[in-house]
Amino acid sequence: MTMNDRLQIKRCPTCGNDRIERVVRDVTRSYEGHSYTVPAVEFYHCRKCGEKVYDREAMLKIEAFSPAYRKRRALAGARTHSIAAETTSGRATGG
């Protein structure tokens, strides 16, 4: 992805400050009382109000480290496997 393909923000969407900057920082979050850290995430940070704006690539990286999304992917995978098993065994009904 080139810089031209990336999200480019000139003003903070929350407070309108024109000193918003692109930074690379570790992002620490928590899920169900447990902390996890996503290393080297690129995002925009407003110096005035603290707003953080993440582009699609940053969100995908955060999701890859998130236990919440890992749990969701596991559940989705289990449902897909179950549907495939029903289909191949002839138990699925067609509309």
N, CA, C and O atoms as CSV, one atom per row, in Angstrom:
chain,resi,resn,atom,element,x,y,z
A,1,MET,N,N,0.849,-1.172,0.000
A,1,MET,CA,C,0.000,0.000,0.000
A,1,MET,C,C,0.897,1.239,0.000
A,1,MET,O,O,1.793,1.357,0.835
A,2,THR,N,N,0.666,2.126,-0.900
A,2,THR,CA,C,1.456,3.350,-0.966
A,2,THR,C,C,0.820,4.433,-0.106
A,2,THR,O,O,-0.337,4.312,0.296
A,3,MET,N,N,1.567,5.484,0.175
A,3,MET,CA,C,1.046,6.578,0.980
A,3,MET,C,C,-0.186,7.201,0.326
A,3,MET,O,O,-1.086,7.665,1.026
A,4,ASN,N,N,-0.235,7.217,-0.999
A,4,ASN,CA,C,-1.397,7.773,-1.693
A,4,ASN,C,C,-2.648,6.937,-1.478
A,4,ASN,O,O,-3.761,7.455,-1.573
A,5,ASP,N,N,-2.481,5.640,-1.186
A,5,ASP,CA,C,-3.608,4.759,-0.938
A,5,ASP,C,C,-4.098,4.857,0.507
A,5,ASP,O,O,-5.212,4.427,0.807
A,6,ARG,N,N,-3.308,5.398,1.376
A,6,ARG,CA,C,-3.630,5.471,2.794
A,6,ARG,C,C,-4.563,6.632,3.104
A,6,ARG,O,O,-4.653,7.616,2.370
A,7,LEU,N,N,-5.243,6.469,4.210
A,7,LEU,CA,C,-6.084,7.532,4.732
A,7,LEU,C,C,-5.211,8.737,5.055
A,7,LEU,O,O,-4.193,8.604,5.735
A,8,GLN,N,N,-5.598,9.893,4.577
A,8,GLN,CA,C,-4.850,11.114,4.852
A,8,GLN,C,C,-5.791,12.136,5.466
A,8,GLN,O,O,-6.764,12.555,4.839
A,9,ILE,N,N,-5.496,12.530,6.692
A,9,ILE,CA,C,-6.356,13.455,7.422
A,9,ILE,C,C,-5.571,14.729,7.715
A,9,ILE,O,O,-4.434,14.678,8.182
A,10,LYS,N,N,-6.180,15.848,7.440
A,10,LYS,CA,C,-5.550,17.152,7.687
A,10,LYS,C,C,-6.082,17.818,8.955
A,10,LYS,O,O,-5.390,18.625,9.574
A,11,ARG,N,N,-7.317,17.476,9.340
A,11,ARG,CA,C,-7.946,18.074,10.523
A,11,ARG,C,C,-8.583,16.976,11.371
A,11,ARG,O,O,-9.049,15.959,10.857
A,12,CYS,N,N,-8.588,17.205,12.655
A,12,CYS,CA,C,-9.229,16.267,13.574
A,12,CYS,C,C,-10.734,16.266,13.321
A,12,CYS,O,O,-11.349,17.332,13.290
A,13,PRO,N,N,-11.337,15.101,13.141
A,13,PRO,CA,C,-12.774,15.055,12.895
A,13,PRO,C,C,-13.611,15.402,14.128
A,13,PRO,O,O,-14.806,15.673,14.006
A,14,THR,N,N,-13.004,15.397,15.298
A,14,THR,CA,C,-13.731,15.689,16.528
A,14,THR,C,C,-13.685,17.165,16.898
A,14,THR,O,O,-14.721,17.775,17.165
A,15,CYS,N,N,-12.476,17.744,16.915
A,15,CYS,CA,C,-12.352,19.130,17.384
A,15,CYS,C,C,-11.951,20.117,16.293
A,15,CYS,O,O,-11.983,21.326,16.521
A,16,GLY,N,N,-11.572,19.624,15.108
A,16,GLY,CA,C,-11.201,20.507,14.007
A,16,GLY,C,C,-9.767,20.992,14.041
A,16,GLY,O,O,-9.358,21.761,13.171
A,17,ASN,N,N,-8.990,20.562,15.028
A,17,ASN,CA,C,-7.588,20.962,15.144
A,17,ASN,C,C,-6.812,20.551,13.893
A,17,ASN,O,O,-6.970,19.434,13.401
A,18,ASP,N,N,-5.975,21.453,13.381
A,18,ASP,CA,C,-5.199,21.137,12.175
A,18,ASP,C,C,-3.811,20.591,12.513
A,18,ASP,O,O,-2.957,20.485,11.633
A,19,ARG,N,N,-3.584,20.250,13.759
A,19,ARG,CA,C,-2.291,19.684,14.163
A,19,ARG,C,C,-2.388,18.183,14.428
A,19,ARG,O,O,-1.644,17.645,15.248
A,20,ILE,N,N,-3.289,17.521,13.746
A,20,ILE,CA,C,-3.396,16.066,13.870
A,20,ILE,C,C,-2.187,15.462,13.177
A,20,ILE,O,O,-1.758,15.954,12.133
A,21,GLU,N,N,-1.636,14.403,13.746
A,21,GLU,CA,C,-0.418,13.822,13.187
A,21,GLU,C,C,-0.515,12.309,13.061
A,21,GLU,O,O,-1.203,11.644,13.835
A,22,ARG,N,N,0.188,11.787,12.074
A,22,ARG,CA,C,0.271,10.349,11.881
A,22,ARG,C,C,1.391,9.838,12.778
A,22,ARG,O,O,2.516,10.333,12.719
A,23,VAL,N,N,1.076,8.837,13.613
A,23,VAL,CA,C,2.046,8.290,14.551
A,23,VAL,C,C,2.099,6.774,14.413
A,23,VAL,O,O,1.198,6.160,13.842
A,24,VAL,N,N,3.150,6.185,14.935
A,24,VAL,CA,C,3.271,4.736,15.031
A,24,VAL,C,C,3.529,4.426,16.497
A,24,VAL,O,O,4.558,4.806,17.056
A,25,ARG,N,N,2.589,3.736,17.104
A,25,ARG,CA,C,2.695,3.418,18.535
A,25,ARG,C,C,2.102,2.044,18.806
A,25,ARG,O,O,1.269,1.544,18.050
A,26,ASP,N,N,2.554,1.447,19.904
A,26,ASP,CA,C,1.908,0.240,20.392
A,26,ASP,C,C,0.551,0.648,20.948
A,26,ASP,O,O,0.428,1.693,21.588
A,27,VAL,N,N,-0.461,-0.166,20.711
A,27,VAL,CA,C,-1.808,0.107,21.206
A,27,VAL,C,C,-2.156,-0.982,22.210
A,27,VAL,O,O,-2.114,-2.170,21.890
A,28,THR,N,N,-2.498,-0.574,23.418
A,28,THR,CA,C,-2.874,-1.529,24.457
A,28,THR,C,C,-4.373,-1.426,24.693
A,28,THR,O,O,-4.916,-0.338,24.887
A,29,ARG,N,N,-5.016,-2.560,24.674
A,29,ARG,CA,C,-6.458,-2.651,24.886
A,29,ARG,C,C,-6.715,-3.726,25.934
A,29,ARG,O,O,-5.803,-4.452,26.331
A,30,SER,N,N,-7.951,-3.820,26.373
A,30,SER,CA,C,-8.302,-4.907,27.286
A,30,SER,C,C,-9.598,-5.554,26.822
A,30,SER,O,O,-10.446,-4.923,26.190
A,31,TYR,N,N,-9.720,-6.812,27.150
A,31,TYR,CA,C,-10.906,-7.591,26.820
A,31,TYR,C,C,-11.162,-8.545,27.968
A,31,TYR,O,O,-10.293,-9.339,28.325
A,32,GLU,N,N,-12.343,-8.473,28.546
A,32,GLU,CA,C,-12.738,-9.324,29.666
A,32,GLU,C,C,-11.692,-9.315,30.770
A,32,GLU,O,O,-11.362,-10.359,31.332
A,33,GLY,N,N,-11.169,-8.125,31.080
A,33,GLY,CA,C,-10.233,-7.961,32.180
A,33,GLY,C,C,-8.786,-8.306,31.873
A,33,GLY,O,O,-7.937,-8.218,32.761
A,34,HIS,N,N,-8.482,-8.693,30.648
A,34,HIS,CA,C,-7.116,-9.046,30.267
A,34,HIS,C,C,-6.595,-8.044,29.235
A,34,HIS,O,O,-7.288,-7.713,28.273
A,35,SER,N,N,-5.379,-7.570,29.446
A,35,SER,CA,C,-4.767,-6.615,28.522
A,35,SER,C,C,-4.030,-7.332,27.403
A,35,SER,O,O,-3.509,-8.433,27.582
A,36,TYR,N,N,-3.998,-6.690,26.260
A,36,TYR,CA,C,-3.177,-7.163,25.148
A,36,TYR,C,C,-2.625,-5.951,24.426
A,36,TYR,O,O,-3.232,-4.880,24.442
A,37,THR,N,N,-1.469,-6.119,23.791
A,37,THR,CA,C,-0.812,-5.011,23.108
A,37,THR,C,C,-0.617,-5.350,21.644
A,37,THR,O,O,-0.176,-6.444,21.292
A,38,VAL,N,N,-0.952,-4.393,20.805
A,38,VAL,CA,C,-0.746,-4.519,19.366
A,38,VAL,C,C,0.467,-3.644,19.042
A,38,VAL,O,O,0.412,-2.430,19.234
A,39,PRO,N,N,1.561,-4.237,18.554
A,39,PRO,CA,C,2.775,-3.454,18.315
A,39,PRO,C,C,2.713,-2.620,17.035
A,39,PRO,O,O,2.134,-3.035,16.031
A,40,ALA,N,N,3.313,-1.454,17.095
A,40,ALA,CA,C,3.565,-0.608,15.923
A,40,ALA,C,C,2.347,-0.378,15.039
A,40,ALA,O,O,2.364,-0.714,13.855
A,41,VAL,N,N,1.300,0.189,15.605
A,41,VAL,CA,C,0.095,0.519,14.847
A,41,VAL,C,C,0.228,1.958,14.338
A,41,VAL,O,O,0.559,2.864,15.103
A,42,GLU,N,N,-0.032,2.159,13.046
A,42,GLU,CA,C,-0.023,3.506,12.470
A,42,GLU,C,C,-1.431,4.075,12.546
A,42,GLU,O,O,-2.392,3.430,12.127
A,43,PHE,N,N,-1.551,5.300,13.090
A,43,PHE,CA,C,-2.847,5.951,13.171
A,43,PHE,C,C,-2.650,7.455,13.311
A,43,PHE,O,O,-1.533,7.932,13.511
A,44,TYR,N,N,-3.745,8.187,13.204
A,44,TYR,CA,C,-3.702,9.633,13.413
A,44,TYR,C,C,-4.068,9.925,14.857
A,44,TYR,O,O,-4.971,9.310,15.423
A,45,HIS,N,N,-3.342,10.886,15.451
A,45,HIS,CA,C,-3.585,11.278,16.832
A,45,HIS,C,C,-3.677,12.798,16.899
A,45,HIS,O,O,-2.805,13.505,16.395
A,46,CYS,N,N,-4.745,13.293,17.529
A,46,CYS,CA,C,-4.917,14.741,17.689
A,46,CYS,C,C,-4.219,15.189,18.963
A,46,CYS,O,O,-4.499,14.673,20.046
A,47,ARG,N,N,-3.325,16.134,18.835
A,47,ARG,CA,C,-2.596,16.668,19.987
A,47,ARG,C,C,-3.495,17.449,20.935
A,47,ARG,O,O,-3.205,17.558,22.126
A,48,LYS,N,N,-4.588,17.992,20.402
A,48,LYS,CA,C,-5.462,18.841,21.215
A,48,LYS,C,C,-6.464,18.038,22.046
A,48,LYS,O,O,-6.515,18.190,23.267
A,49,CYS,N,N,-7.258,17.190,21.398
A,49,CYS,CA,C,-8.333,16.489,22.120
A,49,CYS,C,C,-8.044,15.014,22.390
A,49,CYS,O,O,-8.785,14.369,23.132
A,50,GLY,N,N,-6.973,14.468,21.797
A,50,GLY,CA,C,-6.626,13.071,22.040
A,50,GLY,C,C,-7.312,12.073,21.124
A,50,GLY,O,O,-7.091,10.868,21.249
A,51,GLU,N,N,-8.142,12.553,20.203
A,51,GLU,CA,C,-8.835,11.664,19.258
A,51,GLU,C,C,-7.824,10.804,18.506
A,51,GLU,O,O,-6.737,11.263,18.156
A,52,LYS,N,N,-8.200,9.550,18.264
A,52,LYS,CA,C,-7.383,8.635,17.468
A,52,LYS,C,C,-8.223,8.171,16.286
A,52,LYS,O,O,-9.382,7.790,16.452
A,53,VAL,N,N,-7.639,8.203,15.100
A,53,VAL,CA,C,-8.332,7.775,13.895
A,53,VAL,C,C,-7.504,6.667,13.255
A,53,VAL,O,O,-6.337,6.857,12.912
A,54,TYR,N,N,-8.132,5.512,13.103
A,54,TYR,CA,C,-7.458,4.335,12.554
A,54,TYR,C,C,-7.953,4.072,11.142
A,54,TYR,O,O,-9.155,4.139,10.884
A,55,ASP,N,N,-7.034,3.771,10.220
A,55,ASP,CA,C,-7.457,3.394,8.879
A,55,ASP,C,C,-7.761,1.894,8.861
A,55,ASP,O,O,-7.612,1.207,9.872
A,56,ARG,N,N,-8.181,1.410,7.722
A,56,ARG,CA,C,-8.582,0.001,7.592
A,56,ARG,C,C,-7.440,-0.952,7.950
A,56,ARG,O,O,-7.648,-1.951,8.639
A,57,GLU,N,N,-6.249,-0.639,7.483
A,57,GLU,CA,C,-5.096,-1.496,7.752
A,57,GLU,C,C,-4.808,-1.583,9.253
A,57,GLU,O,O,-4.520,-2.661,9.773
A,58,ALA,N,N,-4.886,-0.456,9.938
A,58,ALA,CA,C,-4.656,-0.437,11.384
A,58,ALA,C,C,-5.733,-1.249,12.105
A,58,ALA,O,O,-5.428,-2.000,13.031
A,59,MET,N,N,-6.985,-1.101,11.686
A,59,MET,CA,C,-8.062,-1.850,12.322
A,59,MET,C,C,-7.906,-3.354,12.110
A,59,MET,O,O,-8.167,-4.143,13.018
A,60,LEU,N,N,-7.486,-3.743,10.928
A,60,LEU,CA,C,-7.262,-5.169,10.674
A,60,LEU,C,C,-6.147,-5.708,11.555
A,60,LEU,O,O,-6.229,-6.840,12.032
A,61,LYS,N,N,-5.114,-4.921,11.776
A,61,LYS,CA,C,-4.017,-5.343,12.647
A,61,LYS,C,C,-4.504,-5.473,14.090
A,61,LYS,O,O,-4.178,-6.444,14.772
A,62,ILE,N,N,-5.281,-4.500,14.551
A,62,ILE,CA,C,-5.828,-4.561,15.910
A,62,ILE,C,C,-6.732,-5.774,16.062
A,62,ILE,O,O,-6.652,-6.488,17.062
A,63,GLU,N,N,-7.587,-6.012,15.079
A,63,GLU,CA,C,-8.478,-7.168,15.127
A,63,GLU,C,C,-7.702,-8.481,15.162
A,63,GLU,O,O,-8.121,-9.428,15.828
A,64,ALA,N,N,-6.577,-8.549,14.452
A,64,ALA,CA,C,-5.771,-9.773,14.422
A,64,ALA,C,C,-5.212,-10.113,15.808
A,64,ALA,O,O,-5.007,-11.286,16.117
A,65,PHE,N,N,-4.968,-9.114,16.631
A,65,PHE,CA,C,-4.428,-9.333,17.970
A,65,PHE,C,C,-5.516,-9.446,19.031
A,65,PHE,O,O,-5.241,-9.884,20.148
A,66,SER,N,N,-6.728,-9.065,18.707
A,66,SER,CA,C,-7.806,-8.974,19.687
A,66,SER,C,C,-8.387,-10.338,20.050
A,66,SER,O,O,-8.794,-11.092,19.166
A,67,PRO,N,N,-8.429,-10.661,21.340
A,67,PRO,CA,C,-9.072,-11.916,21.746
A,67,PRO,C,C,-10.562,-11.939,21.412
A,67,PRO,O,O,-11.118,-13.008,21.163
A,68,ALA,N,N,-11.212,-10.783,21.402
A,68,ALA,CA,C,-12.637,-10.727,21.067
A,68,ALA,C,C,-12.863,-11.168,19.626
A,68,ALA,O,O,-13.780,-11.942,19.349
A,69,TYR,N,N,-12.038,-10.682,18.713
A,69,TYR,CA,C,-12.183,-11.070,17.310
A,69,TYR,C,C,-11.732,-12.499,17.085
A,69,TYR,O,O,-12.274,-13.194,16.225
A,70,ARG,N,N,-10.745,-12.948,17.848
A,70,ARG,CA,C,-10.293,-14.336,17.744
A,70,ARG,C,C,-11.446,-15.263,18.139
A,70,ARG,O,O,-11.688,-16.281,17.492
A,71,LYS,N,N,-12.148,-14.893,19.206
A,71,LYS,CA,C,-13.294,-15.675,19.668
A,71,LYS,C,C,-14.390,-15.678,18.605
A,71,LYS,O,O,-14.988,-16.719,18.332
A,72,ARG,N,N,-14.655,-14.516,18.005
A,72,ARG,CA,C,-15.675,-14.397,16.965
A,72,ARG,C,C,-15.313,-15.253,15.755
A,72,ARG,O,O,-16.173,-15.936,15.197
A,73,ARG,N,N,-14.018,-15.219,15.340
A,73,ARG,CA,C,-13.583,-16.021,14.186
A,73,ARG,C,C,-13.728,-17.501,14.478
A,73,ARG,O,O,-14.119,-18.267,13.596
A,74,ALA,N,N,-13.419,-17.923,15.704
A,74,ALA,CA,C,-13.545,-19.329,16.074
A,74,ALA,C,C,-15.003,-19.772,16.013
A,74,ALA,O,O,-15.309,-20.857,15.520
A,75,LEU,N,N,-15.900,-18.923,16.519
A,75,LEU,CA,C,-17.323,-19.255,16.462
A,75,LEU,C,C,-17.826,-19.310,15.024
A,75,LEU,O,O,-18.599,-20.200,14.671
A,76,ALA,N,N,-17.396,-18.372,14.199
A,76,ALA,CA,C,-17.800,-18.358,12.788
A,76,ALA,C,C,-17.275,-19.600,12.077
A,76,ALA,O,O,-17.980,-20.202,11.267
A,77,GLY,N,N,-16.038,-19.982,12.382
A,77,GLY,CA,C,-15.450,-21.179,11.785
A,77,GLY,C,C,-16.206,-22.433,12.190
A,77,GLY,O,O,-16.402,-23.334,11.374
A,78,ALA,N,N,-16.632,-22.497,13.444
A,78,ALA,CA,C,-17.381,-23.652,13.931
A,78,ALA,C,C,-18.737,-23.737,13.236
A,78,ALA,O,O,-19.186,-24.827,12.881
A,79,ARG,N,N,-19.400,-22.573,13.037
A,79,ARG,CA,C,-20.692,-22.570,12.336
A,79,ARG,C,C,-20.520,-23.003,10.884
A,79,ARG,O,O,-21.322,-23.784,10.371
A,80,THR,N,N,-19.487,-22.504,10.223
A,80,THR,CA,C,-19.232,-22.864,8.828
A,80,THR,C,C,-18.966,-24.357,8.710
A,80,THR,O,O,-19.471,-25.013,7.798
A,81,HIS,N,N,-18.170,-24.895,9.636
A,81,HIS,CA,C,-17.866,-26.330,9.628
A,81,HIS,C,C,-19.142,-27.140,9.860
A,81,HIS,O,O,-19.355,-28.163,9.209
A,82,SER,N,N,-19.986,-26.688,10.780
A,82,SER,CA,C,-21.233,-27.386,11.079
A,82,SER,C,C,-22.169,-27.383,9.874
A,82,SER,O,O,-22.769,-28.409,9.555
A,83,ILE,N,N,-22.296,-26.249,9.210
A,83,ILE,CA,C,-23.155,-26.146,8.017
A,83,ILE,C,C,-22.622,-27.040,6.907
A,83,ILE,O,O,-23.393,-27.718,6.229
A,84,ALA,N,N,-21.305,-27.044,6.719
A,84,ALA,CA,C,-20.703,-27.882,5.678
A,84,ALA,C,C,-20.939,-29.353,5.976
A,84,ALA,O,O,-21.204,-30.133,5.061
A,85,ALA,N,N,-20.847,-29.746,7.251
A,85,ALA,CA,C,-21.071,-31.143,7.629
A,85,ALA,C,C,-22.521,-31.550,7.381
A,85,ALA,O,O,-22.789,-32.651,6.899
A,86,GLU,N,N,-23.462,-30.651,7.716
A,86,GLU,CA,C,-24.863,-30.936,7.461
A,86,GLU,C,C,-25.165,-31.053,5.987
A,86,GLU,O,O,-25.950,-31.908,5.578
A,87,THR,N,N,-24.551,-30.206,5.184
A,87,THR,CA,C,-24.771,-30.216,3.740
A,87,THR,C,C,-24.249,-31.504,3.124
A,87,THR,O,O,-24.920,-32.106,2.286
A,88,THR,N,N,-23.059,-31.932,3.531
A,88,THR,CA,C,-22.478,-33.133,2.930
A,88,THR,C,C,-23.149,-34.400,3.425
A,88,THR,O,O,-23.103,-35.426,2.747
A,89,SER,N,N,-23.781,-34.348,4.612
A,89,SER,CA,C,-24.452,-35.543,5.108
A,89,SER,C,C,-25.900,-35.627,4.646
A,89,SER,O,O,-26.596,-36.605,4.920
A,90,GLY,N,N,-26.347,-34.582,3.937
A,90,GLY,CA,C,-27.709,-34.606,3.404
A,90,GLY,C,C,-28.771,-34.106,4.350
A,90,GLY,O,O,-29.961,-34.209,4.053
A,91,ARG,N,N,-28.364,-33.557,5.501
A,91,ARG,CA,C,-29.335,-33.087,6.472
A,91,ARG,C,C,-29.820,-31.671,6.190
A,91,ARG,O,O,-30.850,-31.254,6.721
A,92,ALA,N,N,-29.107,-30.943,5.379
A,92,ALA,CA,C,-29.525,-29.565,5.098
A,92,ALA,C,C,-30.746,-29.568,4.191
A,92,ALA,O,O,-30.862,-30.401,3.292
A,93,THR,N,N,-31.632,-28.654,4.428
A,93,THR,CA,C,-32.827,-28.562,3.586
A,93,THR,C,C,-32.697,-27.402,2.654
A,93,THR,O,O,-32.190,-26.350,3.041
A,94,GLY,N,N,-33.128,-27.559,1.468
A,94,GLY,CA,C,-33.085,-26.489,0.466
A,94,GLY,C,C,-34.386,-25.724,0.442
A,94,GLY,O,O,-35.424,-26.220,0.880
A,95,GLY,N,N,-34.318,-24.459,-0.096
A,95,GLY,CA,C,-35.508,-23.618,-0.107
A,95,GLY,C,C,-36.209,-23.728,-1.353
A,95,GLY,O,O,-37.241,-23.084,-1.539
